[in-house]
């Protein structure tokens, strides 16, 4: 028996069964509208939880009233998986709206936790997958010298719709990674629902499982490629290995096939032995001439290269010598300027000292002359007084 999840209360879910009963189950991360199997489940006891039953019955009535539209919105219709190294799986309704988001590995769990499931649920798948890719880019999964890789897989009952959705999502993701500026290869495929179940049993997405099988096919010997080991590797490593194995296989095939010149030579050889001998002689002569010409050209090139190296070394040495001479001249000029400035300063100082000495001598001479004049005047005055005394004596 099957049923559809119609309501939640605490840690329990109310499920409307096929026969119209409401079943109370432990909530195991169910989502509204999710269809589940009801094998060996205990049916809900109405007497013990009448209020919750009324609420659940109301929800069931709403589902019945809304009819086909409500059932179509809440019922998973198709699946999409996204792989880089983080692996994420989405379930969609027939309107391409996200009903559930599930991490397939630890890296995917980290991406979903950072984004928040509420930001992805009920969003158009194009928007949800773009937000996921942007978060993966922000976490640095596309960084590095090697080209990044993204694989998208779609699945549903309608294979044509699944293929069309794969093309739409590839275009959407290519536009998204172009915005980030990262170098990323994007692949998108559609698979059957049985492929989804097979991948889930291995704990991976159908997109990554297909990519590893593609690697095994390109290698030629699937036993040399361990499915378990490669399912744990990032998408970009698997894509790189596919390219390398294809390239190696092509190189080996080209080496096995004879060239046109070899086929032509074989036909000419079988037509006439004389022609073959003449051709070999001519070929030998031409080879010798060609070898001599090549040797002369090589010798000429070597001489030119050696001359160029010598010229370059000479130019470098001359430049270094010129720089050293310029540096030495500048240093000498600077020292001469410094010495001239010091001499000028000393001369100015000496001149100032000489002027000071002359001034001091002049002042002393001037002072000495003044004193002599004063003494002469005093003496002259005393002589006058003597004369006056003499005159006074005579009169007496």
Kinemage of the C-alpha trace (Angstrom):
@kinemage 1
@onewidth
@group {chain A} dominant
@subgroup {mainchain}
@vectorlist {calphas} color= white
{ca unk a 1} P 0.000 0.000 0.000
{ca unk a 2} L 1.158 3.535 -0.753
{ca unk a 3} L 0.348 6.951 0.667
{ca unk a 4} L 1.095 10.665 0.317
{ca unk a 5} L 2.524 12.865 3.087
{ca unk a 6} L -0.019 15.608 3.875
{ca unk a 7} L 1.022 17.146 7.219
{ca unk a 8} L 3.657 17.284 10.001
{ca unk a 9} L 3.328 17.597 13.763
{ca unk a 10} L 6.404 17.554 16.019
{ca unk a 11} L 8.465 14.556 14.911
{ca unk a 12} L 5.596 12.769 13.156
{ca unk a 13} L 4.076 12.840 9.680
{ca unk a 14} L 0.456 12.297 8.616
{ca unk a 15} L 0.094 10.133 5.506
{ca unk a 16} L -3.068 9.674 3.441
{ca unk a 17} L -3.166 6.034 2.334
{ca unk a 18} L -4.698 4.594 -0.825
{ca unk a 19} L -7.763 3.354 1.076
{ca unk a 20} L -8.469 6.806 2.574
{ca unk a 21} L -7.035 6.213 6.068
{ca unk a 22} L -4.695 8.605 7.861
{ca unk a 23} L -1.510 6.925 9.045
{ca unk a 24} L 0.810 8.395 11.687
{ca unk a 25} L 4.484 7.739 10.974
{ca unk a 26} L 7.791 8.804 12.446
{ca unk a 27} L 9.037 11.652 10.229
{ca unk a 28} L 12.108 10.474 8.311
{ca unk a 29} L 12.813 13.760 6.560
{ca unk a 30} L 9.674 13.427 4.488
{ca unk a 31} L 8.322 16.332 2.446
{ca unk a 32} L 4.734 17.404 1.807
{ca unk a 33} L 3.432 15.523 -1.218
{ca unk a 34} L 6.049 12.752 -1.056
{ca unk a 35} L 4.675 9.321 -1.991
{ca unk a 36} L 5.889 6.513 0.293
{ca unk a 37} L 5.270 2.800 0.805
{ca unk a 38} L 3.174 1.820 3.846
{ca unk a 39} L 4.271 -1.791 4.249
{ca unk a 40} L 4.083 -3.058 7.832
{ca unk a 41} L 3.142 0.396 9.188
{ca unk a 42} L 0.785 0.925 12.113
{ca unk a 43} L -2.408 2.800 11.317
{ca unk a 44} L -3.291 5.946 13.127
{ca unk a 45} L -5.477 5.579 16.249
{ca unk a 46} L -8.054 8.360 16.160
{ca unk a 47} L -9.111 8.257 19.811
{ca unk a 48} L -5.670 9.089 21.145
{ca unk a 49} L -4.986 12.105 18.934
{ca unk a 50} L -8.314 13.602 17.894
{ca unk a 51} L -7.033 17.163 17.441
{ca unk a 52} L -4.116 16.168 15.281
{ca unk a 53} L -6.420 13.820 13.326
{ca unk a 54} L -8.797 16.685 12.629
{ca unk a 55} L -5.915 18.767 11.324
{ca unk a 56} L -4.670 15.937 9.143
{ca unk a 57} L -8.169 15.209 7.826
{ca unk a 58} L -8.528 18.897 6.956
{ca unk a 59} L -5.271 18.711 5.015
{ca unk a 60} L -6.496 15.565 3.285
{ca unk a 61} L -9.785 17.272 2.450
{ca unk a 62} L -7.822 20.172 0.972
{ca unk a 63} L -5.922 17.727 -1.203
{ca unk a 64} L -9.184 16.207 -2.364
{ca unk a 65} L -10.750 19.612 -3.069
{ca unk a 66} L -7.761 20.859 -5.003
{ca unk a 67} L -7.791 17.545 -6.805
{ca unk a 68} L -5.422 16.815 -9.626
{ca unk a 69} L -3.530 20.138 -9.473
{ca unk a 70} L -2.529 19.750 -5.822
{ca unk a 71} L -1.532 16.130 -6.329
{ca unk a 72} L 0.491 17.048 -9.418
{ca unk a 73} L 2.352 19.807 -7.581
{ca unk a 74} L 3.229 17.651 -4.566
{ca unk a 75} L 4.130 14.469 -6.435
{ca unk a 76} L 7.729 13.867 -7.637
{ca unk a 77} L 7.769 13.633 -11.421
{ca unk a 78} L 11.423 13.819 -12.485
{ca unk a 79} L 14.954 13.848 -11.052
{ca unk a 80} L 18.074 15.942 -11.643
{ca unk a 81} L 21.604 15.307 -10.365
{ca unk a 82} L 24.574 17.673 -10.351
{ca unk a 83} L 28.200 16.541 -9.968
{ca unk a 84} L 31.471 18.468 -9.586
{ca unk a 85} L 32.959 16.784 -6.648
{ca unk a 86} L 30.044 17.898 -4.516
{ca unk a 87} L 27.127 15.737 -5.694
{ca unk a 88} L 23.531 16.924 -5.242
{ca unk a 89} L 20.197 15.403 -6.301
{ca unk a 90} L 16.875 17.225 -6.783
{ca unk a 91} L 13.362 15.814 -7.152
{ca unk a 92} L 10.944 17.905 -9.220
{ca unk a 93} L 7.208 18.028 -9.797
{ca unk a 94} L 5.742 18.179 -13.271
{ca unk a 95} L 6.017 21.988 -13.142
{ca unk a 96} L 9.836 21.696 -12.789
{ca unk a 97} L 9.713 23.022 -9.238
{ca unk a 98} L 12.100 21.584 -6.642
{ca unk a 99} L 10.374 19.367 -4.081
{ca unk a 100} L 13.446 17.893 -2.341
{ca unk a 101} L 17.197 18.488 -2.291
{ca unk a 102} L 19.559 15.733 -1.217
{ca unk a 103} L 23.339 15.619 -0.780
{ca unk a 104} L 24.888 12.478 -2.293
{ca unk a 105} L 28.335 12.926 -0.673
{ca unk a 106} L 29.968 14.930 2.131
{ca unk a 107} L 31.008 17.784 -0.163
{ca unk a 108} L 27.439 18.049 -1.399
{ca unk a 109} L 26.176 18.152 2.181
{ca unk a 110} L 28.480 21.084 2.940
{ca unk a 111} L 27.210 22.997 -0.119
{ca unk a 112} L 23.544 22.445 0.805
{ca unk a 113} L 24.136 23.491 4.418
{ca unk a 114} L 25.747 26.732 3.263
{ca unk a 115} L 22.957 27.449 0.789
{ca unk a 116} L 20.054 26.373 2.980
{ca unk a 117} L 17.440 23.937 1.689
{ca unk a 118} L 14.677 26.529 2.115
{ca unk a 119} L 16.356 28.693 -0.532
{ca unk a 120} L 16.138 25.841 -3.035
{ca unk a 121} L 12.804 24.160 -2.336
{ca unk a 122} L 9.850 25.175 -4.531
{ca unk a 123} L 12.218 27.152 -6.777
{ca unk a 124} L 12.365 26.491 -10.532
{ca unk a 125} L 15.112 23.930 -11.135
{ca unk a 126} L 17.020 26.396 -13.359
{ca unk a 127} L 17.283 28.850 -10.464
{ca unk a 128} L 18.094 26.174 -7.883
{ca unk a 129} L 20.864 24.592 -9.945
{ca unk a 130} L 22.396 28.002 -10.749
{ca unk a 131} L 22.525 28.910 -7.044
{ca unk a 132} L 24.161 25.561 -6.303
{ca unk a 133} L 26.813 26.043 -9.010
{ca unk a 134} L 27.591 29.566 -7.752
{ca unk a 135} L 28.066 28.233 -4.208
{ca unk a 136} L 30.362 25.473 -5.512
{ca unk a 137} L 32.407 28.089 -7.384
{ca unk a 138} L 32.582 30.278 -4.273
{ca unk a 139} L 33.962 27.313 -2.322
{ca unk a 140} L 36.872 27.067 -4.799
{ca unk a 141} L 36.054 23.796 -6.593
{ca unk a 142} L 36.781 25.334 -10.023
{ca unk a 143} L 40.118 26.906 -9.056
{ca unk a 144} L 43.444 25.638 -10.398
{ca unk a 145} L 45.233 25.341 -13.714
{ca unk a 146} L 43.167 22.372 -14.908
{ca unk a 147} L 39.778 22.800 -16.554
{ca unk a 148} L 36.857 22.208 -14.172
{ca unk a 149} L 34.001 19.816 -14.893
{ca unk a 150} L 30.251 19.591 -14.260
{ca unk a 151} L 27.977 16.672 -15.123
{ca unk a 152} L 24.179 16.988 -15.061
{ca unk a 153} L 21.823 14.025 -15.374
{ca unk a 154} L 18.036 14.125 -15.773
{ca unk a 155} L 15.565 11.253 -15.447
{ca unk a 156} L 11.799 10.765 -15.643
{ca unk a 157} L 9.009 8.609 -17.020
{ca unk a 158} L 8.925 10.737 -20.153
{ca unk a 159} L 12.314 10.332 -21.859
{ca unk a 160} L 11.716 13.177 -24.334
{ca unk a 161} L 10.967 15.621 -21.526
{ca unk a 162} L 14.035 14.413 -19.615
{ca unk a 163} L 16.260 14.971 -22.664
{ca unk a 164} L 14.799 18.436 -23.248
{ca unk a 165} L 15.350 19.327 -19.579
{ca unk a 166} L 18.986 18.165 -19.825
{ca unk a 167} L 19.599 20.537 -22.748
{ca unk a 168} L 17.947 23.445 -20.908
{ca unk a 169} L 19.989 22.878 -17.756
{ca unk a 170} L 23.261 22.545 -19.682
{ca unk a 171} L 22.660 25.935 -21.282
{ca unk a 172} L 21.690 27.462 -17.927
{ca unk a 173} L 24.785 26.127 -16.134
{ca unk a 174} L 27.116 27.200 -18.969
{ca unk a 175} L 25.771 30.754 -18.630
{ca unk a 176} L 26.244 30.585 -14.858
{ca unk a 177} L 29.903 29.467 -14.987
{ca unk a 178} L 30.556 32.098 -17.652
{ca unk a 179} L 29.504 34.709 -15.090
{ca unk a 180} L 32.049 33.347 -12.607
{ca unk a 181} L 34.875 33.555 -15.170
{ca unk a 182} L 35.974 29.960 -14.466
{ca unk a 183} L 37.087 27.529 -17.179
{ca unk a 184} L 34.582 24.688 -16.792
{ca unk a 185} L 33.362 21.966 -19.168
{ca unk a 186} L 29.649 21.153 -18.780
{ca unk a 187} L 28.026 17.867 -19.847
{ca unk a 188} L 24.329 16.980 -19.568
{ca unk a 189} L 22.645 13.626 -20.212
{ca unk a 190} L 19.226 12.056 -19.749
{ca unk a 191} L 18.866 8.555 -18.283
{ca unk a 192} L 16.108 6.151 -17.351
{ca unk a 193} L 14.659 5.829 -13.850
{ca unk a 194} L 16.237 2.382 -13.510
{ca unk a 195} L 19.633 4.045 -13.950
{ca unk a 196} L 18.823 6.376 -11.046
{ca unk a 197} L 18.080 3.380 -8.814
{ca unk a 198} L 21.285 1.617 -9.900
{ca unk a 199} L 23.358 4.689 -9.036
{ca unk a 200} L 21.653 5.081 -5.662
{ca unk a 201} L 22.608 1.535 -4.744
{ca unk a 202} L 26.238 2.527 -5.337
{ca unk a 203} L 25.806 5.744 -3.350
{ca unk a 204} L 26.433 8.020 -6.350
{ca unk a 205} L 24.519 9.936 -9.001
{ca unk a 206} L 23.608 8.507 -12.418
{ca unk a 207} L 25.621 11.273 -14.081
{ca unk a 208} L 28.871 10.278 -12.371
{ca unk a 209} L 28.225 6.566 -12.940
{ca unk a 210} L 27.765 7.208 -16.670
{ca unk a 211} L 30.964 9.280 -16.768
{ca unk a 212} L 33.052 6.479 -15.209
{ca unk a 213} L 31.588 3.950 -17.638
{ca unk a 214} L 32.484 6.325 -20.460
{ca unk a 215} L 36.091 6.295 -19.186
{ca unk a 216} L 36.093 2.494 -19.144
{ca unk a 217} L 34.832 2.392 -22.735
{ca unk a 218} L 37.489 4.866 -23.919
{ca unk a 219} L 40.236 2.809 -22.234
{ca unk a 220} L 39.218 -0.292 -24.201
{ca unk a 221} L 39.770 -2.578 -21.211
{ca unk a 222} L 37.214 -1.870 -18.484
{ca unk a 223} L 39.097 -4.049 -15.990
{ca unk a 224} L 41.959 -1.532 -15.847
{ca unk a 225} L 39.524 1.142 -14.600
{ca unk a 226} L 38.180 0.474 -11.118
{ca unk a 227} L 34.577 1.698 -10.900
{ca unk a 228} L 34.738 2.072 -7.127
{ca unk a 229} L 37.958 4.107 -7.186
{ca unk a 230} L 36.907 6.434 -9.990
{ca unk a 231} L 33.453 7.102 -8.540
{ca unk a 232} L 35.222 8.833 -5.637
{ca unk a 233} L 37.242 11.144 -7.885
{ca unk a 234} L 36.225 14.693 -8.930
{ca unk a 235} L 34.464 15.094 -12.269
{ca unk a 236} L 37.358 17.097 -13.757
{ca unk a 237} L 39.798 14.213 -13.136
{ca unk a 238} L 37.468 11.724 -14.839
{ca unk a 239} L 36.975 14.059 -17.817
{ca unk a 240} L 40.735 14.584 -18.106
{ca unk a 241} L 41.360 10.819 -18.053
{ca unk a 242} L 38.768 10.302 -20.809
{ca unk a 243} L 40.499 12.871 -23.023
{ca unk a 244} L 43.919 11.313 -22.417
{ca unk a 245} L 42.781 7.753 -23.173
{ca unk a 246} L 41.027 8.878 -26.365
{ca unk a 247} L 44.129 10.778 -27.463
{ca unk a 248} L 46.371 7.766 -26.777
{ca unk a 249} L 44.020 5.443 -28.668
{ca unk a 250} L 43.973 7.776 -31.679
{ca unk a 251} L 47.778 8.050 -31.698
{ca unk a 252} L 48.105 4.258 -31.655
{ca unk a 253} L 45.642 3.886 -34.527
{ca unk a 254} L 47.477 6.474 -36.642
{ca unk a 255} L 50.786 4.670 -36.039
{ca unk a 256} L 49.345 1.358 -37.307
{ca unk a 257} L 47.887 2.778 -40.546
{ca unk a 258} L 50.357 3.117 -43.514
{ca unk a 259} L 50.819 6.612 -44.923
{ca unk a 260} L 50.033 7.533 -48.561
{ca unk a 261} L 53.731 7.976 -49.373
{ca unk a 262} L 54.497 4.475 -48.113
{ca unk a 263} L 51.722 2.979 -50.283
{ca unk a 264} L 52.901 4.909 -53.354
{ca unk a 265} L 56.496 3.783 -52.788
{ca unk a 266} L 55.378 0.178 -52.526
{ca unk a 267} L 53.493 0.338 -55.841
{ca unk a 268} L 56.433 1.914 -57.655
{ca unk a 269} L 58.761 -0.712 -56.180
{ca unk a 270} L 56.708 -3.602 -57.507
{ca unk a 271} L 56.331 -2.097 -61.036
{ca unk a 272} L 60.020 -2.178 -62.103
{ca unk a 273} L 63.278 -3.230 -60.467
{ca unk a 274} L 65.319 -0.894 -62.720
{ca unk a 275} L 63.189 2.052 -61.772
{ca unk a 276} L 63.595 1.070 -58.136
{ca unk a 277} L 67.408 0.982 -58.384
{ca unk a 278} L 67.532 4.285 -60.216
{ca unk a 279} L 65.163 5.800 -57.727
{ca unk a 280} L 67.237 4.528 -54.820
{ca unk a 281} L 70.434 5.963 -56.351
{ca unk a 282} L 68.777 9.307 -56.999
{ca unk a 283} L 67.279 9.230 -53.565
{ca unk a 284} L 70.662 8.461 -52.023
{ca unk a 285} L 72.314 11.331 -53.929
{ca unk a 286} L 69.511 13.681 -53.010
{ca unk a 287} L 69.774 12.573 -49.398
{ca unk a 288} L 73.511 13.285 -49.359
{ca unk a 289} L 72.996 16.690 -50.946
{ca unk a 290} L 70.187 17.411 -48.555
{ca unk a 291} L 72.328 16.336 -45.625
{ca unk a 292} L 75.199 18.562 -46.810
{ca unk a 293} L 72.822 21.474 -47.263
{ca unk a 294} L 71.308 20.922 -43.838
{ca unk a 295} L 74.777 20.675 -42.288
{ca unk a 296} L 75.839 23.929 -43.968
{ca unk a 297} L 72.640 25.616 -42.835
{ca unk a 298} L 73.110 24.313 -39.309
{ca unk a 299} L 76.732 25.506 -39.274
{ca unk a 300} L 75.657 28.916 -40.576
{ca unk a 301} L 72.917 29.172 -37.983
{ca unk a 302} L 75.333 28.137 -35.237
{ca unk a 303} L 77.842 30.777 -36.380
{ca unk a 304} L 75.118 33.427 -36.513
{ca unk a 305} L 73.899 32.412 -33.087
{ca unk a 306} L 77.439 32.487 -31.662
{ca unk a 307} L 78.070 35.909 -33.241
{ca unk a 308} L 74.802 37.184 -31.830
{ca unk a 309} L 75.712 35.878 -28.387
{ca unk a 310} L 79.187 37.409 -28.580
{ca unk a 311} L 77.771 40.724 -29.783
{ca unk a 312} L 75.234 40.703 -27.026
{ca unk a 313} L 77.923 39.918 -24.439
{ca unk a 314} L 80.164 42.688 -25.839
{ca unk a 315} L 77.302 45.170 -25.760
{ca unk a 316} L 76.513 44.158 -22.231
{ca unk a 317} L 80.163 44.509 -21.170
{ca unk a 318} L 80.483 47.909 -22.905
{ca unk a 319} L 77.301 49.073 -21.243
{ca unk a 320} L 78.585 47.927 -17.865
{ca unk a 321} L 81.951 49.679 -18.437
{ca unk a 322} L 80.176 52.860 -19.522
{ca unk a 323} L 77.981 52.765 -16.442
{ca unk a 324} L 81.022 52.201 -14.202
{ca unk a 325} L 82.891 55.113 -15.866
{ca unk a 326} L 79.885 57.383 -15.511
{ca unk a 327} L 79.575 56.397 -11.897
{ca unk a 328} L 83.280 57.033 -11.248
{ca unk a 329} L 83.134 60.423 -13.020
{ca unk a 330} L 80.109 61.415 -11.021
{ca unk a 331} L 81.828 60.394 -7.784
{ca unk a 332} L 85.013 62.352 -8.704
{ca unk a 333} L 82.973 65.415 -9.649
{ca unk a 334} L 81.067 65.221 -6.409
{ca unk a 335} L 84.309 64.907 -4.390
{ca unk a 336} L 85.849 67.888 -6.269
{ca unk a 337} L 82.740 69.974 -5.634
{ca unk a 338} L 82.836 69.049 -1.973
{ca unk a 339} L 86.554 69.921 -1.710
{ca unk a 340} L 86.029 73.263 -3.517
{ca unk a 341} L 83.165 74.106 -1.201
{ca unk a 342} L 85.343 73.307 1.834
{ca unk a 343} L 88.219 75.469 0.478
{ca unk a 344} L 85.825 78.336 -0.232
{ca unk a 345} L 84.416 78.079 3.243
{ca unk a 346} L 87.928 78.079 4.786
{ca unk a 347} L 88.966 81.109 2.699
{ca unk a 348} L 85.856 82.986 3.762
{ca unk a 349} L 86.581 82.156 7.381
{ca unk a 350} L 90.206 83.278 7.027
{ca unk a 351} L 89.120 86.513 5.346
{ca unk a 352} L 86.666 87.197 8.178
{ca unk a 353} L 89.443 86.624 10.716
{ca unk a 354} L 91.758 88.992 8.819
{ca unk a 355} L 89.109 91.708 8.752
{ca unk a 356} L 88.530 91.277 12.457
{ca unk a 357} L 92.305 91.614 13.121
{ca unk a 358} L 92.534 94.735 10.936
{ca unk a 359} L 89.603 96.253 12.720
{ca unk a 360} L 91.136 95.533 16.096
{ca unk a 361} L 94.488 97.057 15.011
{ca unk a 362} L 92.748 100.169 13.686
{ca unk a 363} L 90.820 100.596 16.912
{ca unk a 364} L 94.002 100.248 19.000
{ca unk a 365} L 95.879 102.769 16.820
{ca unk a 366} L 93.002 105.194 17.045
{ca unk a 367} L 92.885 104.869 20.800
{ca unk a 368} L 96.654 105.332 21.132
{ca unk a 369} L 96.571 108.477 19.012
{ca unk a 370} L 93.762 109.918 21.116
{ca unk a 371} L 95.749 109.411 24.304
{ca unk a 372} L 98.818 111.130 22.848
{ca unk a 373} L 96.851 114.214 21.868
{ca unk a 374} L 95.329 114.458 25.326
{ca unk a 375} L 98.735 114.353 27.002
{ca unk a 376} L 100.105 117.044 24.642
{ca unk a 377} L 97.191 119.347 25.417
{ca unk a 378} L 97.675 118.926 29.132
{ca unk a 379} L 101.337 119.714 28.803
{ca unk a 380} L 100.624 122.784 26.763
{ca unk a 381} L 98.219 124.020 29.355
{ca unk a 382} L 100.816 123.578 32.108
{ca unk a 383} L 103.380 125.568 30.139
{ca unk a 384} L 100.967 128.469 29.878
{ca unk a 385} L 100.440 128.481 33.547
{ca unk a 386} L 104.211 128.664 34.116
{ca unk a 387} L 104.509 131.612 31.792
{ca unk a 388} L 101.767 133.418 33.664
{ca unk a 389} L 103.537 132.871 36.970
{ca unk a 390} L 106.736 134.232 35.565
{ca unk a 391} L 104.990 137.344 34.325
{ca unk a 392} L 103.400 137.840 37.692
{ca unk a 393} L 106.887 137.722 39.381
{ca unk a 394} L 108.364 140.276 37.090
{ca unk a 395} L 105.642 142.724 37.802
{ca unk a 396} L 106.340 142.503 41.429
